Amino acid sequence: MKWKILLVAVLLISAAVGYKFYSDKIEEETAQTFDTEKVVRMDLTKTVSATGTIQPKNSVEVSSKITARVKEILVEENQQVTAGQTVAILDGQDYEATRDQAQFTLTNTAQKLARIERLYKIGAKSREDLEDAQYNYNRAKSELEKAESNVNETVITAPMDGVVVGEPISAGSMAVQGNSNPTVILRIADLSEKLVKAKVDETDIGSIRVGERADFTVDAYPDEKFSATVTKISQTDTNNSWDSSSSSSSSSSSNSVIYYYVTFHAPDPKNLLLPAMTARLDIIVGQATNVLCVPIEAIKTDAQGSYVEKIVKDAKGKDTAEKVYLTIGMYGEEYVEVTTDNLKAGDDISVTYQAAASKTTSNKNSNSGGNRRGGMGGPPPF
């Protein structure tokens, strides 16, 4: 009889131990774990990204006012020039011949005018004859001035101080005058000051103000950081889409992204930046000092607004998540400014996202039998 009682006691103890082991294991497996980050105080910077092109502040295309063949190019690429310096000479032989002819005509008409004036004074010529002679003289004088101007235009001078950018055209080329598409003999740019002209999306243009600073890089010097300052914000988009009479606006799609030009002054003391380089800018549009911040990835939302899950200890000393609703301020690249009385620097918050269980799964678990491994209705069978 004693051995039966002993056997029952052993079985009961074994069952209790097994149940405790099973319960601890289930509790361990089902205990919620969190990936956490700290609430911090920090200086926060908000930026807008844009891409632009390096440009000289001042540049000019040197063309000819007359049509003539280029006789001589006196400068070369990268050469420094000063305003008024002769940079090219055109073949002026035809224009010199025209000038000589105009000079001869003027001399002839001047002699005729003098003779008719003498005859008019003695009554041998009418006033109409005198006026005709005066008209012919004035016309010949005007033609000579025009011919002399054309001869002078065969000498091409630099209109500004700067550097010759790009190769000038070759001697022997024809320089054609024109208002819409003249031949460009060479280009001169003042590279002492440089600009960045960037396209900014319409969703960001409202954040940018004249005087704001930007940092940028170029592919040629990936480890070098340059600074720039906003000097001008265009009042129209890059395609003038609002203007129904504009040919560019009629060709642009109504679904296309709208961009605005923003111009930056970009100091370049090392003279590293070259025209047409691509600049990748981070425009600083907001700064806050020593503000309470949480990682952007920790922000969650529901019907009541934005919140984070603050990690606190429950009655058993285990980690649990508590919703803390927030008022959100400035966004940075990785952190966002928040205001709430329930958070302080150093608090742990969850950055774990869990998908909500479906109703089908929930019902299945609740209907599971007590002796199934997936259920939690009781211990495993012995």
Secondary structure as UniProt FT lines:
FT   HELIX           2..30
FT   STRAND          36..38
FT   STRAND          40..63
FT   STRAND          68..73
FT   TURN            77..78
FT   STRAND          80..81
FT   TURN            83..84
FT   STRAND          86..90
FT   HELIX           93..121
FT   TURN            122..123
FT   HELIX           127..152
FT   TURN            153..154
FT   STRAND          155..157
FT   STRAND          162..165
FT   TURN            171..172
FT   STRAND          174..175
FT   STRAND          184..201
FT   HELIX           202..205
FT   TURN            206..207
FT   TURN            210..211
FT   STRAND          213..218
FT   TURN            219..220
FT   STRAND          221..237
FT   TURN            238..239
FT   TURN            241..242
FT   TURN            244..245
FT   HELIX           247..251
FT   TURN            254..255
FT   STRAND          259..266
FT   TURN            269..270
FT   TURN            275..276
FT   STRAND          278..295
FT   HELIX           296..298
FT   STRAND          300..302
FT   TURN            303..304
FT   STRAND          305..313
FT   TURN            315..316
FT   STRAND          319..325
FT   STRAND          327..331
FT   STRAND          335..339
FT   TURN            341..342
FT   TURN            345..346
FT   STRAND          348..350
FT   HELIX           359..366
FT   TURN            370..371
FT   TURN            373..374
//
